């Protein structure tokens, strides 16, 4: 039977669910005994076991009972499978958490449950004996949680343990607190209820977080607070009422809000020096009219108000008494808000506030570490010297200051706002000033030991008749701002104003000869110079960089004198103080009073009939004397014995022998006056004018620069400059400049800052020498109409123009063109046309769009023409209208663009251009010389000019062609420009840097002196066989029939005027194209051959004649051609090897002499010309004769018999023969 039972038990064990390592679950298959191994899945629990009672392992019939001292790591009762009931009959220690789930129960008998973790009861906890005790003994924070109210019999929190209550509990016998107990804050406070006693042991802390003590601790038993315990009213959600009938050992105030006793507190525990403490660590302890005194059994205790915390004392009370130590944080606040109260001086205050009616009297010296505030009531500090280290803020109430001295002694800035007067005020601050937020009055002594009072802009220190200042020095302190003093009636009334700025003590003394009506004077020092000094007659550049302002209120006096003082650092470097004068400003005008013996740091001005602002410095009027020479920069030529500065008012008087010439450097003046008959010449130099110009004489600036650089608005009057002409004008005035009369400018106008308003008076001149321009680098603006000229060396034929103005119209050309002529004289260019892009555009109202080009035909006259246009100039970014390449048969993607600025632009500028889908070349038009309707084109790209003239600088008002890149048609392009691409270039040609290797070849009709057409080949590492828009320029066909069209053919058959080749390593051939509209003899000529690599041979090949001509030896090749196009006949050959003209090699030249006659057989191509030379044996050419055609050519020289060398020169080469010429 026993064997069968054991087998059954073994089977049950084997079939039981497996548990995890460290966990053991109750099975209950043997008995109720906790300490029976077979009742557990993993053996009897130990201190490392997580115990579960009620999970699927509970298969037996027995509920567990702790029948012997037991321990476990954690305990969970109820796991959703069985409804377990744990009965505790012996001591149990749970090292971690205890959880009673909703289906679990714990029944505790007369024993102890020690818990080092959290308590969570959602099921049932019962006790069967009054000795049932739960002890919280954890060393880390513990909590009491659960949905069920736990009815403890005895609850103990051990020393060192902290328990947070998160649910309601009850304790029926004893609640013993040796650690810390904290009811969590909740809208409905968590409550400890029951009939238990509450005992707080030494060093325990009990937190109250409800509105009242009872709302957290509703125990009806006796409450015992042992010496050394702390009750902390720490709520942050509600204000709290302090239970008044407990004898606190330490009463702590923390959290937020207001904590108010329910009545006079029991005298705090005074059984030892360490007990009986009030600690306001945060929030506000409002004692109202109640007391909070300590007992007197043993001296000791501390009253502490921490930084940021507030202690309010009401009724007739003062600081709580019997505390041996009172510690008030420097930012704490003690507020007296009762009726008649004595202000304790037993300790230093942080902030001290008086806020209610009634008299608050101090009976000893006060020391306030923070701020003092008086908002109501009467403050009587008594006849003491009280120290304040913070701000003084009196907004209402009464300050009974009799005998009082307030010493400002803080380590940071202290501010005063006061509706009441001080008796004595002392400044004793080593750093930072005393500042004012209101006027302050000092009836007694204002004493400076160290430090300043800084009044600010609108406040004053006011000293009535009884007030005085003591100790003010540079080494002590002074009033930095406004100081007002009473002026009594009488004779020789003197007042010293102890004032200065932030760094320097610079007092002033007023002495009144006679005062008939009393008043007051307010004085202040200003820095640096007076804002109106420019019109004062005092030179701001040779002055004292401060001024003294005096404001008179009701004082009537005869005259006064003023002595003002400064420091050496105030004086401008070039000033000599012995030459100083004073300027007195009455608010409207300046006067220069008499001064006596100026010293190095003071001056005495006398005879002042009114007080205002005093400024000190040199007088500004400067007159030219010409006593020595015409040199502006020579001091001996000026009445002041110094050269004018930009603050000097200069007068050039009439009647002198020598007048000033400014020919070097930069001269300066403020206002300048040139009297009738006087003169001033600026040549090759600059005159800066900061004020006005008044010219009744001669002011020559035709070769000079004038810069207007004032700080207020300036005017250039009509006739300011002789001949109304100036070379360069610079505007450097943010207050702007206005032109009031005709002005012709031949150089550069630059608005560095500010605006020049032209009024329509300004003309930019253009001559054969140069064209005036507006510098685009300035940050200012030119406002109003400007007339711009453009000089043309010849008015013959078409010229391509653009507008530099924002809204000009075709009518601008009506003075130079007959816009109503039968044959139109003005055209725009439209790329998207299937025939010529030229479109008649003669309506005078037609707009001239910035960045577009236009063609103007000036007729057949070859005399120079000066074109002028008027409008508001373009500036900053300008964007062209939409550009396209529609691949039309005639326009071929070319667009006529134009320079939009009144200055040249640089096509190669590093910045300023935005070019999208635009080739890198520009194309210029050159009018023909025989027909007004035709001409030729030149191009420029990548530093290469097709004719040596076209370049990257595009002059003002210049139109030019650009090509929109080929692609998927139509190709859209964008072109915009800003001031970064503008340049100051006086190029007058209406349209070189170090060159790469290049060959410039041109063609022309040989015998008619016609213009040439050129192509350029140059070498570049980025070159490609096909057309490269970055390095190659297309060919624009000439319209003049007198000029043959020469071009280069790329691999993709593009016709080019400039072609790039990669650097050669052997040889290369470039096909030439030539198109001529008439028959004639055409000459190919090497115009330039630059930087060609050593050993590179260059040949012109004519496949029709078979000629391979070395262009380095003979740069000219002439051939007779019919009108037409030749694209297979001519080519250029580049070779590192010397090539042989096979035809020349095989050619037979017959040269002989008979009877003194020389006969030469030479075969020349049609139209080709050659020549024969005869040289003596020394190489001296003694005969040269030109020949043409085929056959024998006979020469009959007349010189003595002898041996001679006969040479035949042709495009095929040179053939020579030595012969004897004899005479019979």
CORLINTA-V747500 format. One record per pair of residues at least 24 apart in sequence whose ideal C-beta (glycine too) atoms are under 6 Angstrom apart, sorted by the first residue. I is the first residue (numbers start at 1). J is the second residue. If there is no record, write none. Layout:
# CORLINTA-V747500
<<I & J> <I & J>>
This chain:
# CORLINTA-V747500
<<16 & 57> <17 & 56> <17 & 57> <22 & 50> <23 & 50> <24 & 49> <25 & 52> <25 & 55> <25 & 57> <26 & 53> <26 & 58> <26 & 64> <27 & 57> <27 & 59> <27 & 60> <28 & 58> <28 & 60> <28 & 62> <29 & 60> <31 & 62> <32 & 62> <32 & 65> <33 & 67> <34 & 64> <34 & 66> <34 & 67> <34 & 70> <35 & 68> <45 & 72> <47 & 71> <47 & 95> <48 & 73> <49 & 73> <50 & 74> <51 & 75> <52 & 76> <52 & 79> <53 & 77> <53 & 84> <53 & 86> <54 & 78> <54 & 79> <54 & 82> <54 & 84> <54 & 104> <55 & 79> <55 & 81> <56 & 81> <58 & 82> <65 & 89> <66 & 90> <66 & 92> <77 & 104> <77 & 106> <78 & 103> <78 & 104> <78 & 123> <108 & 132> <118 & 142> <118 & 143> <119 & 144> <120 & 145> <120 & 146> <121 & 146> <121 & 148> <121 & 150> <122 & 146> <122 & 147> <122 & 148> <125 & 150> <127 & 153> <130 & 173> <136 & 161> <136 & 163> <137 & 161> <157 & 181> <165 & 190> <170 & 194> <171 & 196> <172 & 196> <177 & 204> <177 & 206> <178 & 204> <180 & 205> <181 & 206> <182 & 207> <183 & 209> <183 & 216> <185 & 209> <185 & 237> <189 & 215> <189 & 216> <191 & 218> <192 & 217> <193 & 218> <194 & 219> <195 & 220> <195 & 221> <196 & 221> <197 & 221> <197 & 222> <198 & 223> <199 & 224> <200 & 225> <200 & 226> <200 & 229> <201 & 226> <202 & 226> <202 & 228> <203 & 228> <204 & 229> <205 & 230> <205 & 232> <206 & 231> <207 & 232> <207 & 234> <208 & 233> <209 & 234> <209 & 235> <211 & 238> <211 & 240> <212 & 241> <213 & 243> <225 & 249> <227 & 269> <227 & 271> <227 & 275> <233 & 259> <249 & 275> <250 & 277> <251 & 278> <252 & 279> <253 & 280> <253 & 283> <253 & 285> <254 & 281> <254 & 282> <255 & 283> <256 & 283> <257 & 283> <258 & 284> <258 & 286> <259 & 285> <260 & 286> <260 & 288> <261 & 290> <263 & 290> <264 & 290> <264 & 291> <265 & 292> <267 & 293> <267 & 295> <268 & 294> <270 & 294> <270 & 295> <270 & 296> <270 & 297> <270 & 298> <271 & 297> <272 & 298> <273 & 298> <273 & 300> <276 & 301> <277 & 301> <277 & 302> <278 & 303> <279 & 304> <280 & 305> <280 & 309> <280 & 311> <281 & 306> <282 & 309> <284 & 310> <285 & 311> <286 & 312> <287 & 313> <288 & 314> <289 & 314> <289 & 315> <292 & 320> <293 & 320> <293 & 321> <293 & 322> <294 & 322> <294 & 323> <296 & 322> <299 & 324> <300 & 324> <305 & 332> <307 & 331> <307 & 332> <312 & 337> <314 & 338> <316 & 340> <316 & 341> <318 & 342> <318 & 344> <319 & 344> <330 & 369> <330 & 370> <331 & 370> <336 & 360> <354 & 379> <391 & 415> <392 & 416> <392 & 418> <393 & 417> <394 & 418> <394 & 419> <394 & 420> <408 & 434> <416 & 440> <427 & 451> <427 & 477> <442 & 467> <443 & 467> <445 & 470> <447 & 471> <448 & 472> <448 & 476> <448 & 477> <450 & 476> <450 & 477> <451 & 477> <452 & 477> <452 & 478> <452 & 480> <453 & 479> <454 & 480> <454 & 481> <455 & 481> <455 & 482> <460 & 484> <460 & 522> <469 & 498> <472 & 498> <474 & 505> <478 & 505> <482 & 522> <482 & 524> <483 & 523> <484 & 520> <484 & 522> <486 & 520> <487 & 515> <487 & 519> <487 & 520> <487 & 521> <487 & 555> <488 & 518> <489 & 515> <489 & 518> <490 & 515> <497 & 523> <499 & 523> <499 & 525> <500 & 525> <501 & 525> <501 & 527> <504 & 567> <506 & 565> <506 & 566> <507 & 565> <508 & 548> <508 & 564> <509 & 563> <510 & 560> <510 & 562> <511 & 561> <512 & 557> <512 & 560> <513 & 558> <513 & 559> <514 & 558> <515 & 557> <516 & 556> <517 & 556> <519 & 553> <519 & 554> <519 & 555> <520 & 553> <521 & 550> <521 & 552> <522 & 551> <523 & 550> <524 & 549> <530 & 613> <530 & 615> <533 & 615> <536 & 583> <536 & 590> <536 & 615> <537 & 583> <537 & 590> <537 & 592> <537 & 619> <537 & 620> <538 & 583> <538 & 615> <538 & 617> <539 & 617> <539 & 618> <539 & 620> <539 & 647> <540 & 647> <541 & 572> <541 & 645> <541 & 647> <542 & 572> <542 & 574> <542 & 575> <542 & 617> <542 & 618> <543 & 572> <543 & 617> <544 & 570> <544 & 571> <544 & 616> <545 & 570> <546 & 570> <547 & 613> <547 & 615> <548 & 614> <549 & 613> <550 & 611> <552 & 611> <559 & 607> <559 & 609> <560 & 608> <561 & 606> <562 & 605> <563 & 604> <564 & 614> <565 & 601> <565 & 602> <566 & 601> <579 & 618> <580 & 616> <581 & 619> <582 & 614> <582 & 616> <583 & 615> <584 & 612> <584 & 614> <585 & 612> <585 & 613> <586 & 610> <586 & 612> <620 & 647> <620 & 648> <620 & 649> <621 & 649> <622 & 648> <622 & 650> <623 & 651> <624 & 652> <624 & 660> <626 & 656> <626 & 658> <630 & 658> <630 & 660> <630 & 661> <632 & 660> <632 & 662> <632 & 667> <644 & 669> <646 & 690> <652 & 678> <652 & 680> <654 & 678> <662 & 687> <674 & 699> <693 & 720> <695 & 720> <698 & 722> <701 & 726> <703 & 727> <707 & 732> <708 & 733> <708 & 737> <709 & 733> <715 & 740> <731 & 756> <731 & 780> <745 & 772> <746 & 772> <747 & 772> <748 & 773> <748 & 775> <748 & 984> <749 & 774> <750 & 775> <750 & 778> <751 & 778> <751 & 780> <751 & 781> <751 & 782> <752 & 778> <752 & 780> <753 & 779> <753 & 780> <754 & 780> <755 & 780> <755 & 781> <755 & 783> <756 & 782> <757 & 783> <757 & 784> <758 & 784> <758 & 786> <759 & 784> <760 & 784> <760 & 785> <762 & 786> <763 & 787> <764 & 788> <765 & 789> <766 & 790> <766 & 791> <767 & 791> <770 & 986> <771 & 988> <773 & 903> <774 & 902> <774 & 903> <775 & 984> <776 & 903> <776 & 979> <776 & 982> <782 & 873> <785 & 870> <786 & 873> <787 & 868> <787 & 870> <788 & 869> <788 & 902> <789 & 866> <789 & 868> <790 & 867> <790 & 957> <791 & 866> <792 & 865> <793 & 864> <794 & 862> <795 & 858> <795 & 861> <795 & 865> <796 & 862> <796 & 927> <797 & 927> <797 & 928> <797 & 932> <798 & 855> <798 & 857> <798 & 927> <799 & 856> <800 & 853> <800 & 855> <800 & 925> <800 & 959> <801 & 854> <801 & 856> <801 & 957> <801 & 959> <802 & 853> <802 & 898> <802 & 899> <802 & 957> <802 & 959> <803 & 848> <804 & 873> <804 & 874> <804 & 901> <804 & 902> <804 & 956> <805 & 871> <805 & 872> <806 & 872> <806 & 874> <808 & 848> <808 & 869> <808 & 871> <809 & 845> <809 & 847> <810 & 844> <810 & 846> <811 & 844> <812 & 869> <813 & 856> <816 & 867> <817 & 856> <825 & 857> <826 & 856> <827 & 855> <828 & 854> <829 & 896> <831 & 884> <831 & 891> <831 & 895> <832 & 886> <834 & 888> <835 & 890> <836 & 890> <837 & 891> <850 & 874> <850 & 878> <850 & 900> <851 & 878> <851 & 880> <851 & 898> <851 & 900> <852 & 898> <853 & 896> <853 & 897> <853 & 898> <853 & 959> <860 & 932> <873 & 902> <874 & 900> <874 & 901> <877 & 978> <878 & 977> <879 & 976> <880 & 975> <883 & 964> <883 & 973> <884 & 970> <884 & 972> <885 & 964> <885 & 971> <886 & 969> <886 & 970> <887 & 969> <893 & 963> <893 & 964> <894 & 961> <894 & 963> <895 & 962> <896 & 959> <896 & 961> <897 & 960> <897 & 962> <898 & 959> <899 & 954> <899 & 956> <899 & 958> <901 & 982> <902 & 956> <903 & 956> <903 & 982> <904 & 953> <904 & 955> <904 & 956> <904 & 983> <904 & 985> <905 & 954> <905 & 981> <905 & 982> <906 & 952> <906 & 981> <906 & 983> <907 & 952> <908 & 952> <909 & 981> <911 & 980> <912 & 977> <912 & 978> <912 & 980> <912 & 981> <913 & 977> <913 & 981> <914 & 976> <915 & 975> <916 & 973> <916 & 974> <917 & 964> <917 & 965> <917 & 971> <917 & 973> <918 & 962> <918 & 973> <918 & 975> <919 & 963> <919 & 965> <919 & 1029> <920 & 1029> <920 & 1030> <921 & 1033> <922 & 960> <923 & 961> <923 & 1036> <924 & 950> <924 & 960> <924 & 991> <928 & 1040> <930 & 1042> <934 & 1039> <934 & 1040> <935 & 1039> <935 & 1040> <936 & 1013> <936 & 1038> <936 & 1040> <936 & 1043> <937 & 1036> <939 & 1033> <939 & 1057> <939 & 1058> <941 & 1033> <941 & 1058> <942 & 1031> <943 & 993> <944 & 1016> <944 & 1018> <944 & 1058> <946 & 1014> <946 & 1016> <946 & 1057> <946 & 1058> <947 & 1014> <953 & 985> <953 & 987> <955 & 987> <963 & 1034> <965 & 1029> <995 & 1090> <995 & 1091> <997 & 1091> <997 & 1092> <998 & 1090> <999 & 1089> <1000 & 1087> <1000 & 1088> <1001 & 1086> <1002 & 1085> <1002 & 1087> <1003 & 1044> <1003 & 1046> <1003 & 1082> <1003 & 1084> <1004 & 1083> <1005 & 1080> <1006 & 1081> <1006 & 1083> <1006 & 1118> <1007 & 1081> <1010 & 1042> <1011 & 1043> <1013 & 1043> <1013 & 1044> <1013 & 1045> <1013 & 1046> <1015 & 1046> <1015 & 1048> <1015 & 1057> <1016 & 1058> <1017 & 1059> <1018 & 1060> <1019 & 1061> <1019 & 1063> <1020 & 1060> <1023 & 1060> <1023 & 1061> <1023 & 1062> <1025 & 1051> <1026 & 1050> <1026 & 1051> <1026 & 1052> <1027 & 1052> <1027 & 1054> <1031 & 1060> <1032 & 1056> <1032 & 1059> <1032 & 1060> <1033 & 1057> <1033 & 1058> <1041 & 1077> <1041 & 1078> <1044 & 1076> <1044 & 1082> <1045 & 1075> <1046 & 1074> <1047 & 1073> <1049 & 1073> <1064 & 1134> <1067 & 1135> <1068 & 1134> <1069 & 1131> <1069 & 1133> <1070 & 1132> <1071 & 1131> <1072 & 1130> <1072 & 1131> <1073 & 1127> <1074 & 1126> <1075 & 1125> <1076 & 1123> <1077 & 1123> <1078 & 1123> <1079 & 1122> <1079 & 1123> <1081 & 1118> <1081 & 1120> <1081 & 1167> <1082 & 1119> <1082 & 1121> <1083 & 1118> <1084 & 1117> <1085 & 1116> <1086 & 1111> <1086 & 1115> <1095 & 1136> <1097 & 1135> <1097 & 1138> <1098 & 1134> <1099 & 1133> <1101 & 1131> <1101 & 1133> <1102 & 1130> <1103 & 1129> <1104 & 1129> <1105 & 1165> <1106 & 1143> <1107 & 1211> <1107 & 1212> <1108 & 1141> <1109 & 1211> <1117 & 1211> <1120 & 1166> <1120 & 1167> <1144 & 1212> <1144 & 1213> <1149 & 1208> <1149 & 1215> <1151 & 1206> <1151 & 1217> <1153 & 1219> <1153 & 1221> <1156 & 1223> <1157 & 1194> <1157 & 1196> <1158 & 1195> <1159 & 1192> <1159 & 1194> <1160 & 1193> <1161 & 1192> <1162 & 1208> <1163 & 1190> <1164 & 1188> <1164 & 1210> <1168 & 1211> <1170 & 1209> <1170 & 1210> <1171 & 1209> <1172 & 1208> <1173 & 1207> <1174 & 1204> <1174 & 1206> <1175 & 1205> <1177 & 1203>>
